[in-house]
Amino acid sequence: MTTATDILCDENGDIACVNGDFVIGDATFQHQQDLLSAAEGEYKFDPMVGVGLAEFLDDEDPSGMMRKIRQQFGLDGMNVKTTKINSSGKLEIDANYK
């Protein structure tokens, strides 16, 4: 399993700094959040990147959303083990970089 080391963001989405230095660490969860929230076309360097969760809000069947998550995470180099919606309605994803 590979670790996605990157510059981390704080809870506001700003670049995290400690004592004037950028914070570097495992950014797997941060990358997942970015992919989930970004809609296709938001990244100019690759307009096909992004799940766009907001587009699936009115869908009654989550299968299209789950397929898109597996596809986008896989294209980003992650091994997706499971994607599901738990009993309380929260999205659960078990995925890490290969």
BELFEN-V275455 format. One line per field, one symbol per residue. psi: psi as a letter, one per 30 degrees, with the letter a starting at -180 (. if undefined). burial: 1 if it has 24 or more other C-alpha atoms within 12 Angstrom, else 0. Layout:
psi: ???
burial: ???
//
This chain:
psi: kkkiklkllaffglkkkkhgkkkkajgeeeeeeeeefklkffjefjffkkeieffgefkfjgeeeeeeeeeeeeffgljjekklklfggkkkkjklk.
burial: 00000001100000000000000000011111111101100000000011111000000000001101111110010101001000000000101110
//
